[in-house]
């Protein structure tokens, strides 16, 4: 089992929005890869934006109880993140995706829970596949 479980926007939205098509997948992943989950502020920004008013409290509750943790500082990793965004400009790569890919480069034994197929294209350390779990 991965030591560093990173979560993307799609996982959080799927987990918290009960009528989301990815809700079952996200719930299964949440029991397989139990918290604490790691993420970045860009993912939180996207998730808060996409969730309806009733669901945003779920993210807040996860942050307050430590089930979801932000342990990435963009300013510390600015150059590598910007290089990733520039490298994958044709995909295109979001800031949240670039931060998560960078996190896989600096954390031990990472896996990303995501619904974004672009993670199959992205590479960490230029050549390595990003370890991720996606819906079928």
Secondary structure, DSSP 8 states (H G I E B T S, - for coil): --SEEEE-HHHHHHHH-TT-TTHHHHHHHHHHS-S-EEE-HHHHHHHHHHS-TTTHHHHHHHHHHTSEEE---GGGGHHHHHHHHHHTTTT---HHHHHHHHHHHHSSSEEEE-S-GGGGT-EETTTEE--EE---
